[in-house]
Amino acid sequence: MHGGLLAIRANTDHAASMHQHGIAAIDLLVVNLYPFEATVAQGADFDTCIENIDIGGPAMIRAAAKNHGDVAVVVDAATMSACWRS
């Protein structure tokens, strides 16, 4: 997953590695983050709060942001909805 997000399209070494490993480029990342703050605010038990700590989402956002020239990132459903309407 991260290879498709981090690969710089104009970099021939990156392109060769992607081809060698069968990695497809990812141009758009849409992430729905876990509702950790809302879960805690609702008074959920400890285990539920821990389960709502998102690790993968922020890691993918960070990878995509490092490659902002090739990957667009959406983390807000309202933003995504507005994009589809325009």
PDB file with one MODEL, atoms N, CA, C and O in Angstrom:
MODEL        1
ATOM      1  N   MET A   1       0.824  -1.185   0.000  1.00  0.00           N
ATOM      2  CA  MET A   1       0.000   0.000   0.000  1.00  0.00           C
ATOM      3  C   MET A   1       0.874   1.256   0.000  1.00  0.00           C
ATOM      4  O   MET A   1       0.673   2.167  -0.803  1.00  0.00           O
ATOM      5  N   HIS A   2       1.831   1.288   0.901  1.00  0.00           N
ATOM      6  CA  HIS A   2       2.647   2.493   1.011  1.00  0.00           C
ATOM      7  C   HIS A   2       3.521   2.709  -0.224  1.00  0.00           C
ATOM      8  O   HIS A   2       3.817   3.849  -0.580  1.00  0.00           O
ATOM      9  N   GLY A   3       3.934   1.626  -0.876  1.00  0.00           N
ATOM     10  CA  GLY A   3       4.719   1.777  -2.099  1.00  0.00           C
ATOM     11  C   GLY A   3       3.944   2.528  -3.164  1.00  0.00           C
ATOM     12  O   GLY A   3       4.508   3.361  -3.873  1.00  0.00           O
ATOM     13  N   GLY A   4       2.655   2.240  -3.282  1.00  0.00           N
ATOM     14  CA  GLY A   4       1.809   2.919  -4.254  1.00  0.00           C
ATOM     15  C   GLY A   4       1.566   4.377  -3.917  1.00  0.00           C
ATOM     16  O   GLY A   4       1.305   5.194  -4.800  1.00  0.00           O
ATOM     17  N   LEU A   5       1.654   4.700  -2.628  1.00  0.00           N
ATOM     18  CA  LEU A   5       1.472   6.084  -2.186  1.00  0.00           C
ATOM     19  C   LEU A   5       2.765   6.883  -2.271  1.00  0.00           C
ATOM     20  O   LEU A   5       2.747   8.061  -2.631  1.00  0.00           O
ATOM     21  N   LEU A   6       3.876   6.254  -1.945  1.00  0.00           N
ATOM     22  CA  LEU A   6       5.150   6.966  -1.867  1.00  0.00           C
ATOM     23  C   LEU A   6       5.902   7.075  -3.195  1.00  0.00           C
ATOM     24  O   LEU A   6       6.763   7.942  -3.345  1.00  0.00           O
ATOM     25  N   ALA A   7       5.589   6.218  -4.145  1.00  0.00           N
ATOM     26  CA  ALA A   7       6.338   6.197  -5.408  1.00  0.00           C
ATOM     27  C   ALA A   7       6.166   7.491  -6.190  1.00  0.00           C
ATOM     28  O   ALA A   7       5.050   7.900  -6.508  1.00  0.00           O
ATOM     29  N   ILE A   8       7.277   8.115  -6.487  1.00  0.00           N
ATOM     30  CA  ILE A   8       7.267   9.345  -7.292  1.00  0.00           C
ATOM     31  C   ILE A   8       7.227   8.929  -8.753  1.00  0.00           C
ATOM     32  O   ILE A   8       8.133   8.254  -9.242  1.00  0.00           O
ATOM     33  N   ARG A   9       6.184   9.332  -9.439  1.00  0.00           N
ATOM     34  CA  ARG A   9       5.922   8.853 -10.796  1.00  0.00           C
ATOM     35  C   ARG A   9       7.042   9.170 -11.786  1.00  0.00           C
ATOM     36  O   ARG A   9       7.314   8.372 -12.684  1.00  0.00           O
ATOM     37  N   ALA A  10       7.690  10.316 -11.634  1.00  0.00           N
ATOM     38  CA  ALA A  10       8.736  10.736 -12.572  1.00  0.00           C
ATOM     39  C   ALA A  10      10.104  10.115 -12.255  1.00  0.00           C
ATOM     40  O   ALA A  10      11.058  10.304 -13.009  1.00  0.00           O
ATOM     41  N   ASN A  11      10.198   9.392 -11.165  1.00  0.00           N
ATOM     42  CA  ASN A  11      11.462   8.776 -10.754  1.00  0.00           C
ATOM     43  C   ASN A  11      11.564   7.391 -11.388  1.00  0.00           C
ATOM     44  O   ASN A  11      10.772   6.502 -11.075  1.00  0.00           O
ATOM     45  N   THR A  12      12.533   7.210 -12.275  1.00  0.00           N
ATOM     46  CA  THR A  12      12.653   5.937 -12.995  1.00  0.00           C
ATOM     47  C   THR A  12      12.973   4.757 -12.074  1.00  0.00           C
ATOM     48  O   THR A  12      12.533   3.636 -12.329  1.00  0.00           O
ATOM     49  N   ASP A  13      13.738   5.005 -11.004  1.00  0.00           N
ATOM     50  CA  ASP A  13      14.020   3.940 -10.037  1.00  0.00           C
ATOM     51  C   ASP A  13      12.737   3.492  -9.332  1.00  0.00           C
ATOM     52  O   ASP A  13      12.509   2.300  -9.129  1.00  0.00           O
ATOM     53  N   HIS A  14      11.911   4.463  -8.966  1.00  0.00           N
ATOM     54  CA  HIS A  14      10.642   4.132  -8.317  1.00  0.00           C
ATOM     55  C   HIS A  14       9.757   3.342  -9.276  1.00  0.00           C
ATOM     56  O   HIS A  14       9.148   2.344  -8.890  1.00  0.00           O
ATOM     57  N   ALA A  15       9.688   3.793 -10.528  1.00  0.00           N
ATOM     58  CA  ALA A  15       8.861   3.107 -11.530  1.00  0.00           C
ATOM     59  C   ALA A  15       9.338   1.672 -11.743  1.00  0.00           C
ATOM     60  O   ALA A  15       8.521   0.758 -11.860  1.00  0.00           O
ATOM     61  N   ALA A  16      10.635   1.472 -11.792  1.00  0.00           N
ATOM     62  CA  ALA A  16      11.189   0.133 -11.987  1.00  0.00           C
ATOM     63  C   ALA A  16      10.865  -0.767 -10.790  1.00  0.00           C
ATOM     64  O   ALA A  16      10.502  -1.930 -10.969  1.00  0.00           O
ATOM     65  N   SER A  17      10.993  -0.238  -9.582  1.00  0.00           N
ATOM     66  CA  SER A  17      10.676  -1.012  -8.383  1.00  0.00           C
ATOM     67  C   SER A  17       9.197  -1.378  -8.346  1.00  0.00           C
ATOM     68  O   SER A  17       8.837  -2.497  -7.980  1.00  0.00           O
ATOM     69  N   MET A  18       8.353  -0.442  -8.723  1.00  0.00           N
ATOM     70  CA  MET A  18       6.916  -0.715  -8.745  1.00  0.00           C
ATOM     71  C   MET A  18       6.608  -1.837  -9.732  1.00  0.00           C
ATOM     72  O   MET A  18       5.835  -2.750  -9.439  1.00  0.00           O
ATOM     73  N   HIS A  19       7.224  -1.750 -10.895  1.00  0.00           N
ATOM     74  CA  HIS A  19       7.005  -2.777 -11.910  1.00  0.00           C
ATOM     75  C   HIS A  19       7.503  -4.147 -11.422  1.00  0.00           C
ATOM     76  O   HIS A  19       6.818  -5.159 -11.571  1.00  0.00           O
ATOM     77  N   GLN A  20       8.690  -4.154 -10.848  1.00  0.00           N
ATOM     78  CA  GLN A  20       9.306  -5.391 -10.365  1.00  0.00           C
ATOM     79  C   GLN A  20       8.447  -6.080  -9.299  1.00  0.00           C
ATOM     80  O   GLN A  20       8.355  -7.307  -9.263  1.00  0.00           O
ATOM     81  N   HIS A  21       7.825  -5.281  -8.440  1.00  0.00           N
ATOM     82  CA  HIS A  21       7.069  -5.838  -7.327  1.00  0.00           C
ATOM     83  C   HIS A  21       5.555  -5.861  -7.565  1.00  0.00           C
ATOM     84  O   HIS A  21       4.783  -6.238  -6.683  1.00  0.00           O
ATOM     85  N   GLY A  22       5.148  -5.452  -8.766  1.00  0.00           N
ATOM     86  CA  GLY A  22       3.717  -5.469  -9.085  1.00  0.00           C
ATOM     87  C   GLY A  22       2.904  -4.482  -8.275  1.00  0.00           C
ATOM     88  O   GLY A  22       1.772  -4.776  -7.891  1.00  0.00           O
ATOM     89  N   ILE A  23       3.462  -3.322  -8.012  1.00  0.00           N
ATOM     90  CA  ILE A  23       2.795  -2.296  -7.211  1.00  0.00           C
ATOM     91  C   ILE A  23       2.153  -1.275  -8.140  1.00  0.00           C
ATOM     92  O   ILE A  23       2.812  -0.720  -9.018  1.00  0.00           O
ATOM     93  N   ALA A  24       0.872  -1.034  -7.940  1.00  0.00           N
ATOM     94  CA  ALA A  24       0.152  -0.027  -8.721  1.00  0.00           C
ATOM     95  C   ALA A  24       0.256   1.329  -8.030  1.00  0.00           C
ATOM     96  O   ALA A  24       0.305   1.409  -6.802  1.00  0.00           O
ATOM     97  N   ALA A  25       0.289   2.379  -8.822  1.00  0.00           N
ATOM     98  CA  ALA A  25       0.328   3.737  -8.277  1.00  0.00           C
ATOM     99  C   ALA A  25      -1.044   4.087  -7.704  1.00  0.00           C
ATOM    100  O   ALA A  25      -2.075   3.705  -8.260  1.00  0.00           O
ATOM    101  N   ILE A  26      -1.047   4.803  -6.606  1.00  0.00           N
ATOM    102  CA  ILE A  26      -2.283   5.297  -5.997  1.00  0.00           C
ATOM    103  C   ILE A  26      -2.277   6.809  -6.155  1.00  0.00           C
ATOM    104  O   ILE A  26      -1.381   7.492  -5.659  1.00  0.00           O
ATOM    105  N   ASP A  27      -3.284   7.326  -6.852  1.00  0.00           N
ATOM    106  CA  ASP A  27      -3.361   8.760  -7.122  1.00  0.00           C
ATOM    107  C   ASP A  27      -4.273   9.508  -6.156  1.00  0.00           C
ATOM    108  O   ASP A  27      -4.123  10.715  -5.965  1.00  0.00           O
ATOM    109  N   LEU A  28      -5.212   8.798  -5.551  1.00  0.00           N
ATOM    110  CA  LEU A  28      -6.176   9.420  -4.640  1.00  0.00           C
ATOM    111  C   LEU A  28      -6.333   8.542  -3.405  1.00  0.00           C
ATOM    112  O   LEU A  28      -6.648   7.357  -3.511  1.00  0.00           O
ATOM    113  N   LEU A  29      -6.112   9.126  -2.247  1.00  0.00           N
ATOM    114  CA  LEU A  29      -6.284   8.425  -0.979  1.00  0.00           C
ATOM    115  C   LEU A  29      -7.459   9.056  -0.251  1.00  0.00           C
ATOM    116  O   LEU A  29      -7.450  10.256   0.024  1.00  0.00           O
ATOM    117  N   VAL A  30      -8.456   8.263   0.057  1.00  0.00           N
ATOM    118  CA  VAL A  30      -9.606   8.705   0.845  1.00  0.00           C
ATOM    119  C   VAL A  30      -9.596   7.898   2.133  1.00  0.00           C
ATOM    120  O   VAL A  30      -9.699   6.672   2.105  1.00  0.00           O
ATOM    121  N   VAL A  31      -9.473   8.587   3.263  1.00  0.00           N
ATOM    122  CA  VAL A  31      -9.353   7.919   4.549  1.00  0.00           C
ATOM    123  C   VAL A  31     -10.464   8.385   5.479  1.00  0.00           C
ATOM    124  O   VAL A  31     -10.693   9.583   5.646  1.00  0.00           O
ATOM    125  N   ASN A  32     -11.144   7.425   6.076  1.00  0.00           N
ATOM    126  CA  ASN A  32     -12.145   7.693   7.095  1.00  0.00           C
ATOM    127  C   ASN A  32     -11.529   7.295   8.432  1.00  0.00           C
ATOM    128  O   ASN A  32     -11.504   6.116   8.784  1.00  0.00           O
ATOM    129  N   LEU A  33     -11.036   8.274   9.169  1.00  0.00           N
ATOM    130  CA  LEU A  33     -10.330   8.004  10.413  1.00  0.00           C
ATOM    131  C   LEU A  33     -11.277   7.516  11.511  1.00  0.00           C
ATOM    132  O   LEU A  33     -12.444   7.906  11.556  1.00  0.00           O
ATOM    133  N   TYR A  34     -10.763   6.667  12.386  1.00  0.00           N
ATOM    134  CA  TYR A  34     -11.556   6.185  13.513  1.00  0.00           C
ATOM    135  C   TYR A  34     -11.952   7.368  14.403  1.00  0.00           C
ATOM    136  O   TYR A  34     -11.175   8.314  14.538  1.00  0.00           O
ATOM    137  N   PRO A  35     -13.127   7.336  15.003  1.00  0.00           N
ATOM    138  CA  PRO A  35     -13.609   8.470  15.819  1.00  0.00           C
ATOM    139  C   PRO A  35     -13.111   8.394  17.270  1.00  0.00           C
ATOM    140  O   PRO A  35     -13.910   8.287  18.201  1.00  0.00           O
ATOM    141  N   PHE A  36     -11.805   8.450  17.450  1.00  0.00           N
ATOM    142  CA  PHE A  36     -11.225   8.291  18.785  1.00  0.00           C
ATOM    143  C   PHE A  36     -11.758   9.332  19.771  1.00  0.00           C
ATOM    144  O   PHE A  36     -12.226   8.977  20.853  1.00  0.00           O
ATOM    145  N   GLU A  37     -11.690  10.617  19.401  1.00  0.00           N
ATOM    146  CA  GLU A  37     -12.119  11.666  20.330  1.00  0.00           C
ATOM    147  C   GLU A  37     -13.588  11.518  20.706  1.00  0.00           C
ATOM    148  O   GLU A  37     -13.950  11.663  21.873  1.00  0.00           O
ATOM    149  N   ALA A  38     -14.433  11.229  19.722  1.00  0.00           N
ATOM    150  CA  ALA A  38     -15.859  11.050  19.990  1.00  0.00           C
ATOM    151  C   ALA A  38     -16.096   9.830  20.876  1.00  0.00           C
ATOM    152  O   ALA A  38     -16.973   9.846  21.740  1.00  0.00           O
ATOM    153  N   THR A  39     -15.321   8.786  20.661  1.00  0.00           N
ATOM    154  CA  THR A  39     -15.461   7.569  21.467  1.00  0.00           C
ATOM    155  C   THR A  39     -15.122   7.850  22.921  1.00  0.00           C
ATOM    156  O   THR A  39     -15.834   7.407  23.822  1.00  0.00           O
ATOM    157  N   VAL A  40     -14.040   8.581  23.156  1.00  0.00           N
ATOM    158  CA  VAL A  40     -13.643   8.935  24.519  1.00  0.00           C
ATOM    159  C   VAL A  40     -14.681   9.861  25.139  1.00  0.00           C
ATOM    160  O   VAL A  40     -15.067   9.680  26.294  1.00  0.00           O
ATOM    161  N   ALA A  41     -15.137  10.864  24.366  1.00  0.00           N
ATOM    162  CA  ALA A  41     -16.112  11.829  24.870  1.00  0.00           C
ATOM    163  C   ALA A  41     -17.431  11.163  25.261  1.00  0.00           C
ATOM    164  O   ALA A  41     -18.138  11.651  26.143  1.00  0.00           O
ATOM    165  N   GLN A  42     -17.757  10.055  24.607  1.00  0.00           N
ATOM    166  CA  GLN A  42     -18.994   9.335  24.919  1.00  0.00           C
ATOM    167  C   GLN A  42     -18.856   8.463  26.167  1.00  0.00           C
ATOM    168  O   GLN A  42     -19.819   7.836  26.611  1.00  0.00           O
ATOM    169  N   GLY A  43     -17.656   8.432  26.720  1.00  0.00           N
ATOM    170  CA  GLY A  43     -17.433   7.663  27.936  1.00  0.00           C
ATOM    171  C   GLY A  43     -17.277   6.169  27.707  1.00  0.00           C
ATOM    172  O   GLY A  43     -17.593   5.362  28.582  1.00  0.00           O
ATOM    173  N   ALA A  44     -16.796   5.810  26.542  1.00  0.00           N
ATOM    174  CA  ALA A  44     -16.596   4.390  26.228  1.00  0.00           C
ATOM    175  C   ALA A  44     -15.572   3.769  27.171  1.00  0.00           C
ATOM    176  O   ALA A  44     -14.731   4.461  27.746  1.00  0.00           O
ATOM    177  N   ASP A  45     -15.663   2.449  27.317  1.00  0.00           N
ATOM    178  CA  ASP A  45     -14.715   1.757  28.182  1.00  0.00           C
ATOM    179  C   ASP A  45     -13.312   1.785  27.553  1.00  0.00           C
ATOM    180  O   ASP A  45     -13.139   2.093  26.374  1.00  0.00           O
ATOM    181  N   PHE A  46     -12.330   1.454  28.384  1.00  0.00           N
ATOM    182  CA  PHE A  46     -10.922   1.533  27.985  1.00  0.00           C
ATOM    183  C   PHE A  46     -10.632   0.748  26.716  1.00  0.00           C
ATOM    184  O   PHE A  46      -9.999   1.271  25.799  1.00  0.00           O
ATOM    185  N   ASP A  47     -11.084  -0.500  26.649  1.00  0.00           N
ATOM    186  CA  ASP A  47     -10.791  -1.343  25.485  1.00  0.00           C
ATOM    187  C   ASP A  47     -11.380  -0.763  24.201  1.00  0.00           C
ATOM    188  O   ASP A  47     -10.747  -0.824  23.147  1.00  0.00           O
ATOM    189  N   THR A  48     -12.574  -0.205  24.281  1.00  0.00           N
ATOM    190  CA  THR A  48     -13.194   0.409  23.102  1.00  0.00           C
ATOM    191  C   THR A  48     -12.404   1.638  22.677  1.00  0.00           C
ATOM    192  O   THR A  48     -12.196   1.865  21.485  1.00  0.00           O
ATOM    193  N   CYS A  49     -11.971   2.420  23.632  1.00  0.00           N
ATOM    194  CA  CYS A  49     -11.161   3.612  23.311  1.00  0.00           C
ATOM    195  C   CYS A  49      -9.864   3.194  22.627  1.00  0.00           C
ATOM    196  O   CYS A  49      -9.474   3.787  21.621  1.00  0.00           O
ATOM    197  N   ILE A  50      -9.202   2.190  23.157  1.00  0.00           N
ATOM    198  CA  ILE A  50      -7.952   1.717  22.563  1.00  0.00           C
ATOM    199  C   ILE A  50      -8.201   1.220  21.144  1.00  0.00           C
ATOM    200  O   ILE A  50      -7.400   1.482  20.247  1.00  0.00           O
ATOM    201  N   GLU A  51      -9.300   0.508  20.935  1.00  0.00           N
ATOM    202  CA  GLU A  51      -9.634  -0.023  19.609  1.00  0.00           C
ATOM    203  C   GLU A  51      -9.872   1.095  18.596  1.00  0.00           C
ATOM    204  O   GLU A  51      -9.748   0.876  17.391  1.00  0.00           O
ATOM    205  N   ASN A  52     -10.214   2.292  19.077  1.00  0.00           N
ATOM    206  CA  ASN A  52     -10.496   3.414  18.186  1.00  0.00           C
ATOM    207  C   ASN A  52      -9.309   4.345  17.991  1.00  0.00           C
ATOM    208  O   ASN A  52      -9.472   5.459  17.492  1.00  0.00           O
ATOM    209  N   ILE A  53      -8.127   3.905  18.376  1.00  0.00           N
ATOM    210  CA  ILE A  53      -6.907   4.639  18.041  1.00  0.00           C
ATOM    211  C   ILE A  53      -6.518   4.203  16.635  1.00  0.00           C
ATOM    212  O   ILE A  53      -6.205   3.035  16.407  1.00  0.00           O
ATOM    213  N   ASP A  54      -6.538   5.122  15.713  1.00  0.00           N
ATOM    214  CA  ASP A  54      -6.249   4.808  14.316  1.00  0.00           C
ATOM    215  C   ASP A  54      -4.745   4.893  14.071  1.00  0.00           C
ATOM    216  O   ASP A  54      -4.122   5.924  14.326  1.00  0.00           O
ATOM    217  N   ILE A  55      -4.178   3.819  13.584  1.00  0.00           N
ATOM    218  CA  ILE A  55      -2.750   3.776  13.278  1.00  0.00           C
ATOM    219  C   ILE A  55      -2.534   3.813  11.768  1.00  0.00           C
ATOM    220  O   ILE A  55      -1.739   4.608  11.267  1.00  0.00           O
ATOM    221  N   GLY A  56      -3.242   2.956  11.053  1.00  0.00           N
ATOM    222  CA  GLY A  56      -3.055   2.845   9.607  1.00  0.00           C
ATOM    223  C   GLY A  56      -3.461   4.082   8.842  1.00  0.00           C
ATOM    224  O   GLY A  56      -2.775   4.481   7.901  1.00  0.00           O
ATOM    225  N   GLY A  57      -4.575   4.702   9.233  1.00  0.00           N
ATOM    226  CA  GLY A  57      -5.058   5.889   8.519  1.00  0.00           C
ATOM    227  C   GLY A  57      -4.040   7.029   8.525  1.00  0.00           C
ATOM    228  O   GLY A  57      -3.677   7.532   7.461  1.00  0.00           O
ATOM    229  N   PRO A  58      -3.575   7.443   9.700  1.00  0.00           N
ATOM    230  CA  PRO A  58      -2.584   8.510   9.738  1.00  0.00           C
ATOM    231  C   PRO A  58      -1.280   8.147   9.012  1.00  0.00           C
ATOM    232  O   PRO A  58      -0.644   9.013   8.411  1.00  0.00           O
ATOM    233  N   ALA A  59      -0.884   6.870   9.067  1.00  0.00           N
ATOM    234  CA  ALA A  59       0.337   6.457   8.367  1.00  0.00           C
ATOM    235  C   ALA A  59       0.166   6.606   6.855  1.00  0.00           C
ATOM    236  O   ALA A  59       1.086   7.040   6.162  1.00  0.00           O
ATOM    237  N   MET A  60      -1.017   6.244   6.347  1.00  0.00           N
ATOM    238  CA  MET A  60      -1.264   6.395   4.906  1.00  0.00           C
ATOM    239  C   MET A  60      -1.351   7.866   4.519  1.00  0.00           C
ATOM    240  O   MET A  60      -0.853   8.255   3.463  1.00  0.00           O
ATOM    241  N   ILE A  61      -1.975   8.687   5.355  1.00  0.00           N
ATOM    242  CA  ILE A  61      -2.062  10.127   5.082  1.00  0.00           C
ATOM    243  C   ILE A  61      -0.664  10.728   5.033  1.00  0.00           C
ATOM    244  O   ILE A  61      -0.358  11.529   4.149  1.00  0.00           O
ATOM    245  N   ARG A  62       0.167  10.350   5.964  1.00  0.00           N
ATOM    246  CA  ARG A  62       1.552  10.861   6.004  1.00  0.00           C
ATOM    247  C   ARG A  62       2.325  10.452   4.752  1.00  0.00           C
ATOM    248  O   ARG A  62       3.045  11.264   4.171  1.00  0.00           O
ATOM    249  N   ALA A  63       2.175   9.189   4.336  1.00  0.00           N
ATOM    250  CA  ALA A  63       2.858   8.725   3.130  1.00  0.00           C
ATOM    251  C   ALA A  63       2.385   9.496   1.910  1.00  0.00           C
ATOM    252  O   ALA A  63       3.191   9.919   1.081  1.00  0.00           O
ATOM    253  N   ALA A  64       1.082   9.676   1.805  1.00  0.00           N
ATOM    254  CA  ALA A  64       0.537  10.406   0.656  1.00  0.00           C
ATOM    255  C   ALA A  64       0.966  11.870   0.675  1.00  0.00           C
ATOM    256  O   ALA A  64       1.260  12.449  -0.371  1.00  0.00           O
ATOM    257  N   ALA A  65       1.001  12.461   1.856  1.00  0.00           N
ATOM    258  CA  ALA A  65       1.408  13.864   1.965  1.00  0.00           C
ATOM    259  C   ALA A  65       2.867  14.056   1.553  1.00  0.00           C
ATOM    260  O   ALA A  65       3.224  15.091   0.990  1.00  0.00           O
ATOM    261  N   LYS A  66       3.706  13.062   1.833  1.00  0.00           N
ATOM    262  CA  LYS A  66       5.107  13.146   1.419  1.00  0.00           C
ATOM    263  C   LYS A  66       5.219  13.143  -0.105  1.00  0.00           C
ATOM    264  O   LYS A  66       6.206  13.621  -0.664  1.00  0.00           O
ATOM    265  N   ASN A  67       4.202  12.602  -0.767  1.00  0.00           N
ATOM    266  CA  ASN A  67       4.198  12.533  -2.227  1.00  0.00           C
ATOM    267  C   ASN A  67       3.049  13.381  -2.782  1.00  0.00           C
ATOM    268  O   ASN A  67       2.334  12.965  -3.694  1.00  0.00           O
ATOM    269  N   HIS A  68       2.894  14.561  -2.219  1.00  0.00           N
ATOM    270  CA  HIS A  68       1.771  15.434  -2.557  1.00  0.00           C
ATOM    271  C   HIS A  68       1.718  15.842  -4.027  1.00  0.00           C
ATOM    272  O   HIS A  68       0.667  16.258  -4.515  1.00  0.00           O
ATOM    273  N   GLY A  69       2.817  15.732  -4.724  1.00  0.00           N
ATOM    274  CA  GLY A  69       2.818  16.072  -6.147  1.00  0.00           C
ATOM    275  C   GLY A  69       2.110  15.032  -7.006  1.00  0.00           C
ATOM    276  O   GLY A  69       1.670  15.332  -8.116  1.00  0.00           O
ATOM    277  N   ASP A  70       2.000  13.811  -6.494  1.00  0.00           N
ATOM    278  CA  ASP A  70       1.392  12.715  -7.259  1.00  0.00           C
ATOM    279  C   ASP A  70       0.131  12.144  -6.631  1.00  0.00           C
ATOM    280  O   ASP A  70      -0.619  11.430  -7.297  1.00  0.00           O
ATOM    281  N   VAL A  71      -0.117  12.449  -5.354  1.00  0.00           N
ATOM    282  CA  VAL A  71      -1.248  11.846  -4.650  1.00  0.00           C
ATOM    283  C   VAL A  71      -2.092  12.922  -3.988  1.00  0.00           C
ATOM    284  O   VAL A  71      -1.571  13.793  -3.291  1.00  0.00           O
ATOM    285  N   ALA A  72      -3.405  12.856  -4.213  1.00  0.00           N
ATOM    286  CA  ALA A  72      -4.342  13.748  -3.530  1.00  0.00           C
ATOM    287  C   ALA A  72      -4.901  12.996  -2.324  1.00  0.00           C
ATOM    288  O   ALA A  72      -5.104  11.783  -2.377  1.00  0.00           O
ATOM    289  N   VAL A  73      -5.147  13.732  -1.234  1.00  0.00           N
ATOM    290  CA  VAL A  73      -5.633  13.128   0.001  1.00  0.00           C
ATOM    291  C   VAL A  73      -6.944  13.780   0.419  1.00  0.00           C
ATOM    292  O   VAL A  73      -7.069  15.005   0.424  1.00  0.00           O
ATOM    293  N   VAL A  74      -7.921  12.944   0.769  1.00  0.00           N
ATOM    294  CA  VAL A  74      -9.196  13.426   1.296  1.00  0.00           C
ATOM    295  C   VAL A  74      -9.412  12.739   2.638  1.00  0.00           C
ATOM    296  O   VAL A  74      -9.383  11.512   2.724  1.00  0.00           O
ATOM    297  N   VAL A  75      -9.632  13.542   3.700  1.00  0.00           N
ATOM    298  CA  VAL A  75      -9.876  12.976   5.023  1.00  0.00           C
ATOM    299  C   VAL A  75     -11.217  13.419   5.595  1.00  0.00           C
ATOM    300  O   VAL A  75     -11.557  13.058   6.721  1.00  0.00           O
ATOM    301  N   ASP A  76     -11.976  14.193   4.836  1.00  0.00           N
ATOM    302  CA  ASP A  76     -13.250  14.713   5.303  1.00  0.00           C
ATOM    303  C   ASP A  76     -14.337  14.308   4.318  1.00  0.00           C
ATOM    304  O   ASP A  76     -14.302  14.697   3.151  1.00  0.00           O
ATOM    305  N   ALA A  77     -15.297  13.530   4.787  1.00  0.00           N
ATOM    306  CA  ALA A  77     -16.361  13.045   3.907  1.00  0.00           C
ATOM    307  C   ALA A  77     -17.117  14.193   3.246  1.00  0.00           C
ATOM    308  O   ALA A  77     -17.552  14.064   2.101  1.00  0.00           O
ATOM    309  N   ALA A  78     -17.279  15.307   3.944  1.00  0.00           N
ATOM    310  CA  ALA A  78     -17.975  16.456   3.360  1.00  0.00           C
ATOM    311  C   ALA A  78     -17.191  17.024   2.184  1.00  0.00           C
ATOM    312  O   ALA A  78     -17.782  17.459   1.196  1.00  0.00           O
ATOM    313  N   THR A  79     -15.875  17.023   2.283  1.00  0.00           N
ATOM    314  CA  THR A  79     -15.030  17.483   1.186  1.00  0.00           C
ATOM    315  C   THR A  79     -15.190  16.564  -0.011  1.00  0.00           C
ATOM    316  O   THR A  79     -15.327  17.028  -1.143  1.00  0.00           O
ATOM    317  N   MET A  80     -15.174  15.273   0.234  1.00  0.00           N
ATOM    318  CA  MET A  80     -15.320  14.302  -0.849  1.00  0.00           C
ATOM    319  C   MET A  80     -16.664  14.465  -1.527  1.00  0.00           C
ATOM    320  O   MET A  80     -16.753  14.426  -2.754  1.00  0.00           O
ATOM    321  N   SER A  81     -17.706  14.646  -0.738  1.00  0.00           N
ATOM    322  CA  SER A  81     -19.040  14.826  -1.272  1.00  0.00           C
ATOM    323  C   SER A  81     -19.095  16.071  -2.144  1.00  0.00           C
ATOM    324  O   SER A  81     -19.709  16.051  -3.211  1.00  0.00           O
ATOM    325  N   ALA A  82     -18.458  17.157  -1.704  1.00  0.00           N
ATOM    326  CA  ALA A  82     -18.441  18.390  -2.490  1.00  0.00           C
ATOM    327  C   ALA A  82     -17.694  18.199  -3.803  1.00  0.00           C
ATOM    328  O   ALA A  82     -18.081  18.763  -4.826  1.00  0.00           O
ATOM    329  N   CYS A  83     -16.622  17.402  -3.779  1.00  0.00           N
ATOM    330  CA  CYS A  83     -15.858  17.135  -5.010  1.00  0.00           C
ATOM    331  C   CYS A  83     -16.708  16.402  -6.038  1.00  0.00           C
ATOM    332  O   CYS A  83     -16.631  16.698  -7.231  1.00  0.00           O
ATOM    333  N   TRP A  84     -17.517  15.449  -5.587  1.00  0.00           N
ATOM    334  CA  TRP A  84     -18.324  14.668  -6.508  1.00  0.00           C
ATOM    335  C   TRP A  84     -19.432  15.520  -7.123  1.00  0.00           C
ATOM    336  O   TRP A  84     -19.868  15.249  -8.242  1.00  0.00           O
ATOM    337  N   ARG A  85     -19.897  16.558  -6.396  1.00  0.00           N
ATOM    338  CA  ARG A  85     -20.971  17.415  -6.916  1.00  0.00           C
ATOM    339  C   ARG A  85     -20.458  18.385  -7.956  1.00  0.00           C
ATOM    340  O   ARG A  85     -21.217  18.798  -8.833  1.00  0.00           O
ATOM    341  N   SER A  86     -19.198  18.761  -7.888  1.00  0.00           N
ATOM    342  CA  SER A  86     -18.694  19.802  -8.807  1.00  0.00           C
ATOM    343  C   SER A  86     -18.265  19.243 -10.143  1.00  0.00           C
ATOM    344  O   SER A  86     -17.823  19.994 -11.012  1.00  0.00           O
TER     345      SER A  86
ENDMDL
END
